[in-house]
Amino acid sequence: MTQCVEQLHLGILHGKRVTGGFDGGDISSDGGLMLVAAADARLGLTRQLAACLHDRRDPNKVTHQLHELLAQRVYQIAAGYEDCNDADDLRHDPVLKTAVGRLPQSDPDLGSQPTLSRFENAVTRRELWGLAQVLVEQFLARHADRRPKYLVLDFDATDDETHGQQQFAEFHGFYDEHCYLPLIVTAQVDGGPQELLVALLRRGRSHASRGALAVLKRLVARLRQQWPGLPLLVRGDSGFAIPALYDWCEAQDVPVWYLIGLAQNARLRALAGPHLQRARAEYEWTGEKVRRLHAARYAAKPWPHRRRVLIKAEVAAKGDNPRFVVTNLRGRAAGLYDLYAARGEMENRIKELKCDLQMDRTSCHRFAANQFRVLLHAAAFVLCGALREALAGTELAQAQVGTLQRQLLKLGVRVKETARRVWLQFASSCPVKDLWPVVLARLKPVAA
């Protein structure tokens, strides 16, 4: 029976009819996924994650290995396909099949939406613990060749709006929505890029600091096991201003330094009053924004002793803008506050996770399945970070994930499989064709 392909009439060009149709054969719009697969091969990320999972299926009925399902899901997310439903079409995609490790034409298709959904919902809490550990071990492996001079740990919470009947989805008054409240922790080595360490899903009514101290203890123990005596700095906004965190940091034999924002109160505003008054006078004289930094000793009622607080007295056209940061660091107030303010770069990484990789696609009913999804998105972020590192010195060296997707991953390619080769035929006019040899050379797997 002849199968008819609908023709698309796209107008007239110089007297010739322009006609289209979806009958081009094995063509993919995501040729750049081969670079994601190259980054994965270098890091061994999806194989390490898959090794944490126990396959409970009947071996005689298995057509998709756990590593294939996990790699398929992570690669789809990296390319901007966050929904399991996308797999119903993408399971046939010749580039995705090749990236996962299947021949594009002669091998069976990848997992469908029901297969991937069952895969996500089969995970256990013990397996989730192992998966979370892989992110930390991956970070340590990437820096195993040298000892850092210092390391900054940034903690932040973000909202993950929920719809429907997800377990532990609760109303959060600050965000004015039903949501989860994931905890994100990134690490910065010697002033380098932010690297993801923790992506912990928490119930909706959680305080921003819930579980933060427990996570910090485990991270510090593992980091200092790798690098004894390593100087560590913890940064966080006022949601992490809890005395237990300060007390623990100060009690360590090798101190853990911290810069934590403080919410305003009457006593802090009184401390800032004289500095704001002088800043106002200067602003009225110059008409330009005035920013002055000072330090004072301050103790809230639950604190066992006074601590150093940085005071930012800022006055601009919109009025007074005082800010407060508690720290156990010495040094000039201006330099320390700038060091605290640099944590804003971590918020850009959270935007990438949520806006470019859709980490907030936590629509499963089971909480454990949603935590698994968050970790899959975290894995996609790590692979995109490896791509960004391989692009050092190029025009995409500082590109955000969304830019990498548009310019590097979304490449049309015709795929042909012959007896001896799999051919990927990219467009001759591809604007990033000169980057491919550079990236592939830098992502070449390290010899064992």
C-alpha positions as CSV (number, residue, x, y, z in Angstrom):
1,M,0.0,0.0,0.0
2,T,1.4,3.4,-1.0
3,Q,1.8,5.8,1.9
4,C,1.1,9.3,1.0
5,V,3.1,12.2,2.5
6,E,1.3,15.4,2.9
7,Q,2.9,18.2,1.0
8,L,3.3,21.6,2.5
9,H,2.9,24.6,0.1
10,L,5.2,27.3,1.2
11,G,4.7,29.9,-1.5
12,I,6.2,30.9,-4.9
13,L,9.9,31.8,-5.4
14,H,10.9,33.3,-8.7
15,G,8.1,31.5,-10.4
16,K,8.8,28.1,-8.8
17,R,6.5,26.6,-6.2
18,V,8.2,25.9,-2.8
19,T,7.0,22.6,-1.4
20,G,7.9,20.8,1.8
21,G,7.2,17.5,3.4
22,F,8.2,15.4,6.4
23,D,9.7,12.6,4.2
24,G,13.4,13.4,4.3
25,G,14.2,10.1,6.0
26,D,16.7,9.7,8.9
27,I,17.3,13.4,9.7
28,S,17.7,14.7,13.3
29,S,17.5,18.2,14.6
30,D,19.8,17.5,17.5
31,G,23.1,16.5,16.0
32,G,24.9,18.2,18.9
33,L,23.9,15.4,21.2
34,M,27.0,13.6,20.0
35,L,29.0,16.2,21.9
36,V,26.9,15.5,25.0
37,A,27.6,11.8,24.6
38,A,31.3,12.6,24.2
39,A,31.2,14.6,27.5
40,D,29.5,11.7,29.2
41,A,32.1,9.2,27.9
42,R,34.9,11.4,29.3
43,L,33.2,11.7,32.7
44,G,31.5,8.3,32.9
45,L,28.6,10.1,34.6
46,T,25.6,8.1,33.4
47,R,27.4,4.8,33.8
48,Q,28.2,5.7,37.4
49,L,24.6,6.8,38.0
50,A,23.2,3.6,36.4
51,A,25.5,1.5,38.7
52,C,23.6,2.8,41.7
53,L,20.4,1.3,40.4
54,H,19.2,-2.3,40.9
55,D,17.4,-3.9,37.9
56,R,14.4,-5.8,39.3
57,R,13.0,-6.7,35.9
58,D,12.8,-10.2,34.4
59,P,16.1,-10.4,32.4
60,N,14.4,-12.5,29.7
61,K,12.0,-9.6,29.0
62,V,14.5,-6.7,29.1
63,T,15.0,-4.8,25.9
64,H,16.4,-1.5,27.3
65,Q,19.3,-1.7,29.8
66,L,19.2,0.7,32.8
67,H,22.2,2.6,31.5
68,E,20.4,3.1,28.1
69,L,17.3,4.4,29.8
70,L,19.2,6.7,32.0
71,A,21.4,8.0,29.2
72,Q,18.4,8.5,27.0
73,R,16.6,10.5,29.6
74,V,19.6,12.7,30.5
75,Y,20.5,13.4,26.9
76,Q,16.9,14.3,26.1
77,I,16.9,16.8,29.0
78,A,20.2,18.3,27.9
79,A,18.7,18.9,24.4
80,G,15.6,20.6,25.9
81,Y,13.1,17.7,25.9
82,E,12.2,17.6,29.6
83,D,9.0,15.6,29.3
84,C,8.8,11.8,29.1
85,N,6.1,12.1,26.5
86,D,8.8,13.5,24.1
87,A,10.3,10.0,24.0
88,D,7.4,8.6,22.0
89,D,8.8,10.5,19.0
90,L,12.5,10.8,20.0
91,R,12.9,7.1,20.6
92,H,13.2,6.8,16.8
93,D,15.7,9.8,16.5
94,P,18.8,8.4,14.8
95,V,21.2,10.8,16.6
96,L,19.8,10.1,20.0
97,K,20.0,6.3,19.3
98,T,23.6,6.7,18.2
99,A,24.5,8.8,21.3
100,V,22.9,6.2,23.6
101,G,24.9,3.4,21.9
102,R,22.5,1.9,19.4
103,L,22.9,1.8,15.7
104,P,20.6,4.4,14.2
105,Q,18.7,2.2,11.7
106,S,19.4,-1.5,12.3
107,D,19.0,-1.5,16.1
108,P,15.7,-1.4,18.0
109,D,14.3,1.9,19.0
110,L,14.9,3.5,22.5
111,G,12.5,3.5,25.4
112,S,9.0,4.8,25.1
113,Q,7.2,7.1,27.5
114,P,5.6,4.2,29.5
115,T,9.0,2.5,29.7
116,L,10.7,5.7,31.0
117,S,7.9,6.4,33.4
118,R,8.2,3.0,34.9
119,F,11.9,3.4,35.1
120,E,11.6,6.7,37.0
121,N,9.0,5.3,39.5
122,A,11.0,2.2,40.3
123,V,13.8,4.1,42.2
124,T,14.2,3.6,45.9
125,R,15.4,5.9,48.6
126,R,18.6,3.9,49.0
127,E,19.3,4.3,45.3
128,L,18.6,8.0,45.5
129,W,21.3,8.3,48.2
130,G,23.8,6.6,45.9
131,L,22.8,8.8,43.0
132,A,23.3,11.9,45.0
133,Q,26.8,10.7,46.1
134,V,27.8,10.4,42.4
135,L,27.5,14.2,41.9
136,V,30.0,14.8,44.7
137,E,32.4,12.1,43.6
138,Q,32.3,13.4,40.1
139,F,33.2,16.9,41.3
140,L,36.2,15.4,43.3
141,A,37.3,13.4,40.3
142,R,37.3,16.5,38.1
143,H,39.8,18.2,40.5
144,A,41.8,15.2,41.5
145,D,44.9,16.3,39.7
146,R,45.7,19.2,42.0
147,R,44.8,20.5,45.5
148,P,42.7,23.7,45.4
149,K,43.8,26.8,47.3
150,Y,40.3,27.4,48.6
151,L,36.7,26.3,47.9
152,V,33.4,28.2,48.2
153,L,30.1,26.3,48.9
154,D,27.0,28.3,47.9
155,F,23.6,27.2,49.4
156,D,20.3,28.4,48.0
157,A,16.7,27.3,48.0
158,T,14.3,27.7,45.0
159,D,10.6,27.1,44.5
160,D,9.4,24.3,42.3
161,E,5.7,25.0,41.6
162,T,3.5,21.9,41.7
163,H,0.1,21.0,40.1
164,G,-2.0,18.0,40.9
165,Q,-1.4,15.3,43.5
166,Q,2.3,15.2,44.0
167,Q,3.4,13.8,47.4
168,F,4.6,16.4,49.9
169,A,3.6,19.3,47.6
170,E,2.5,22.0,50.0
171,F,1.5,25.6,50.1
172,H,4.4,28.0,50.8
173,G,3.4,31.4,52.0
174,F,6.5,33.3,50.7
175,Y,6.1,32.0,47.2
176,D,2.3,32.1,47.4
177,E,1.9,28.7,45.6
178,H,1.9,25.0,46.1
179,C,5.4,23.8,45.5
180,Y,8.5,21.8,46.4
181,L,11.5,23.7,47.8
182,P,14.7,22.1,46.4
183,L,18.0,22.8,48.1
184,I,20.8,23.6,45.6
185,V,24.5,23.5,46.6
186,T,27.3,24.5,44.2
187,A,31.1,24.6,44.6
188,Q,33.6,27.1,43.3
189,V,37.2,26.1,43.2
190,D,39.8,28.9,43.3
191,G,37.3,31.4,41.8
192,G,36.4,29.1,38.9
193,P,32.9,28.3,37.6
194,Q,30.1,27.2,39.8
195,E,29.8,23.3,39.8
196,L,26.7,21.5,41.0
197,L,27.1,19.3,44.1
198,V,23.7,18.9,45.6
199,A,20.1,19.0,44.2
200,L,17.9,17.9,47.1
201,L,14.1,18.0,46.7
202,R,12.2,19.0,49.9
203,R,8.6,19.3,50.8
204,G,6.8,22.5,50.1
205,R,6.5,24.0,53.6
206,S,10.2,23.5,54.3
207,H,12.2,26.4,55.7
208,A,15.0,27.4,53.3
209,S,17.6,26.0,55.7
210,R,15.9,22.6,56.2
211,G,18.6,19.9,56.0
212,A,21.3,22.4,55.1
213,L,23.5,21.7,58.1
214,A,23.3,18.0,57.6
215,V,24.3,18.4,54.0
216,L,27.1,20.8,55.0
217,K,28.5,18.3,57.5
218,R,28.7,15.5,55.0
219,L,30.2,17.7,52.3
220,V,32.9,19.1,54.6
221,A,33.8,15.6,55.8
222,R,34.2,14.3,52.3
223,L,36.0,17.4,50.9
224,R,38.5,17.4,53.8
225,Q,38.9,13.7,53.5
226,Q,40.1,14.4,49.9
227,W,42.0,17.6,50.8
228,P,42.8,17.8,54.6
229,G,42.8,21.3,56.0
230,L,41.3,22.8,52.8
231,P,40.0,26.4,53.5
232,L,36.3,26.3,53.0
233,L,33.8,29.2,52.8
234,V,30.0,28.8,53.0
235,R,27.7,31.5,51.5
236,G,24.0,31.8,51.7
237,D,21.2,34.3,51.9
238,S,19.2,35.1,55.1
239,G,17.2,31.9,54.7
240,F,20.3,30.1,56.0
241,A,20.9,32.4,59.0
242,I,20.5,29.8,61.7
243,P,22.6,29.8,64.9
244,A,23.3,26.0,64.6
245,L,25.1,26.6,61.3
246,Y,27.4,29.4,62.8
247,D,28.0,27.3,65.9
248,W,29.1,24.2,63.9
249,C,31.3,26.2,61.5
250,E,33.1,27.9,64.5
251,A,33.5,24.6,66.4
252,Q,35.6,22.8,63.8
253,D,39.3,22.2,64.4
254,V,40.0,23.7,61.0
255,P,37.4,26.6,60.8
256,V,34.8,26.7,58.2
257,W,34.3,30.3,57.2
258,Y,30.9,31.7,56.4
259,L,29.2,34.7,54.9
260,I,25.5,34.5,55.6
261,G,22.9,37.2,55.0
262,L,20.8,38.5,57.9
263,A,17.2,39.7,57.7
264,Q,16.7,43.2,58.9
265,N,15.4,44.0,62.4
266,A,15.2,47.0,64.7
267,R,18.6,46.5,66.3
268,L,20.4,46.0,63.0
269,R,18.7,49.1,61.5
270,A,19.8,51.0,64.6
271,L,23.4,49.9,64.0
272,A,23.1,51.0,60.4
273,G,21.4,54.3,61.3
274,P,24.5,56.6,61.6
275,H,26.1,55.2,58.4
276,L,22.9,55.6,56.5
277,Q,22.6,59.2,57.7
278,R,26.0,60.1,56.4
279,A,25.3,58.3,53.1
280,R,22.0,60.3,52.7
281,A,23.9,63.5,53.2
282,E,26.4,62.5,50.6
283,Y,23.7,61.4,48.2
284,E,21.9,64.7,48.5
285,W,25.2,66.5,47.8
286,T,26.2,64.5,44.8
287,G,23.0,63.1,43.4
288,E,24.7,59.8,42.8
289,K,24.3,56.4,44.5
290,V,26.3,56.1,47.7
291,R,27.5,52.8,49.0
292,R,29.4,52.5,52.3
293,L,30.5,49.3,54.1
294,H,31.2,49.0,57.8
295,A,31.5,46.2,60.4
296,A,30.0,46.0,63.9
297,R,29.6,43.4,66.7
298,Y,26.1,42.1,67.1
299,A,24.4,39.3,69.0
300,A,20.8,38.0,68.5
301,K,19.2,36.6,71.6
302,P,19.9,32.9,70.8
303,W,23.6,33.5,70.0
304,P,26.1,32.6,72.7
305,H,28.3,35.5,71.9
306,R,28.6,38.5,69.6
307,R,29.6,38.0,66.0
308,R,30.9,40.3,63.3
309,V,28.2,41.8,61.1
310,L,28.9,43.6,57.8
311,I,26.7,46.6,57.3
312,K,26.0,48.0,53.8
313,A,24.7,51.5,54.0
314,E,23.5,52.3,50.5
315,V,21.3,55.3,49.4
316,A,20.1,55.7,45.8
317,A,17.2,57.3,44.0
318,K,14.8,54.7,45.4
319,G,15.8,55.4,48.9
320,D,17.8,53.6,51.6
321,N,19.0,50.1,50.9
322,P,20.7,48.7,54.0
323,R,22.0,45.1,54.0
324,F,23.5,42.9,56.7
325,V,25.8,39.9,56.6
326,V,27.2,37.8,59.5
327,T,30.7,36.3,59.2
328,N,33.6,34.8,61.1
329,L,36.1,36.2,58.6
330,R,38.5,39.1,59.2
331,G,39.3,41.7,56.7
332,R,38.0,44.8,55.1
333,A,34.2,45.1,55.2
334,A,34.0,46.2,51.6
335,G,36.0,43.3,50.3
336,L,34.1,40.7,52.3
337,Y,30.7,42.1,51.2
338,D,31.8,41.9,47.6
339,L,32.8,38.3,48.2
340,Y,29.3,37.7,49.6
341,A,27.6,39.4,46.7
342,A,29.4,37.2,44.3
343,R,27.1,34.4,45.3
344,G,24.7,36.0,42.8
345,E,26.4,33.9,40.1
346,M,25.0,30.8,41.7
347,E,21.5,32.1,41.1
348,N,22.4,32.2,37.4
349,R,23.1,28.5,37.6
350,I,19.7,27.9,39.2
351,K,18.1,29.8,36.4
352,E,19.8,27.5,33.9
353,L,18.5,24.5,35.8
354,K,15.0,25.8,35.9
355,C,14.6,27.8,32.7
356,D,16.9,25.9,30.3
357,L,16.8,22.4,31.6
358,Q,13.3,22.5,33.3
359,M,14.4,21.0,36.6
360,D,11.0,21.9,38.0
361,R,9.3,19.3,35.8
362,T,8.4,17.2,38.9
363,S,5.0,16.0,37.9
364,C,5.2,12.4,39.1
365,H,3.0,11.5,42.0
366,R,5.7,9.7,44.1
367,F,8.1,12.1,45.9
368,A,11.0,9.6,45.2
369,A,10.3,9.7,41.5
370,N,10.4,13.5,41.5
371,Q,13.7,13.5,43.4
372,F,15.0,11.1,40.8
373,R,13.9,13.5,38.1
374,V,15.7,16.4,39.8
375,L,18.9,14.3,39.8
376,L,18.5,13.5,36.1
377,H,18.3,17.2,35.4
378,A,21.3,17.7,37.6
379,A,23.2,15.2,35.5
380,A,22.3,17.0,32.3
381,F,23.6,20.2,33.9
382,V,26.9,18.5,34.7
383,L,27.3,17.4,31.1
384,C,26.5,20.8,29.8
385,G,29.1,22.2,32.2
386,A,31.6,19.8,30.8
387,L,30.8,21.1,27.3
388,R,31.2,24.7,28.5
389,E,34.6,23.9,30.0
390,A,35.6,22.3,26.7
391,L,34.7,25.5,24.9
392,A,37.2,27.6,26.9
393,G,38.8,30.3,24.7
394,T,35.9,30.2,22.2
395,E,33.0,32.5,21.6
396,L,30.8,30.1,23.6
397,A,33.1,29.9,26.6
398,Q,30.7,31.8,28.8
399,A,27.5,30.7,27.1
400,Q,24.5,29.7,29.3
401,V,22.9,26.3,28.8
402,G,20.1,27.8,26.7
403,T,22.7,29.3,24.3
404,L,24.5,26.0,24.1
405,Q,21.3,24.2,23.2
406,R,20.4,26.7,20.4
407,Q,23.8,27.1,18.9
408,L,25.7,23.8,19.6
409,L,23.1,21.1,20.1
410,K,20.3,22.0,17.8
411,L,22.1,21.1,14.6
412,G,20.3,19.4,11.7
413,V,22.0,16.3,10.5
414,R,21.3,13.5,8.0
415,V,22.2,10.0,9.4
416,K,23.2,7.1,7.2
417,E,24.2,3.6,8.4
418,T,26.3,1.4,6.1
419,A,28.0,-1.9,6.6
420,R,31.1,-0.3,8.1
421,R,30.1,3.2,9.3
422,V,27.5,5.5,10.7
423,W,27.6,8.7,8.8
424,L,26.5,12.0,10.3
425,Q,26.2,14.6,7.5
426,F,25.9,18.1,8.9
427,A,25.1,21.2,6.9
428,S,28.1,22.6,5.1
429,S,27.1,26.1,6.2
430,C,26.9,25.2,9.9
431,P,28.2,28.3,11.8
432,V,29.8,26.3,14.6
433,K,31.6,23.6,12.5
434,D,35.0,25.0,13.5
435,L,34.2,24.3,17.2
436,W,33.6,20.6,16.8
437,P,37.2,19.5,16.4
438,V,38.3,21.6,19.3
439,V,35.6,20.3,21.6
440,L,36.0,16.7,20.6
441,A,39.8,16.9,21.2
442,R,39.2,18.3,24.7
443,L,36.5,15.7,25.5
444,K,38.6,12.7,24.4
445,P,38.4,10.1,27.2
446,V,41.3,9.9,29.5
447,A,43.4,6.8,28.9
448,A,43.0,4.2,31.7
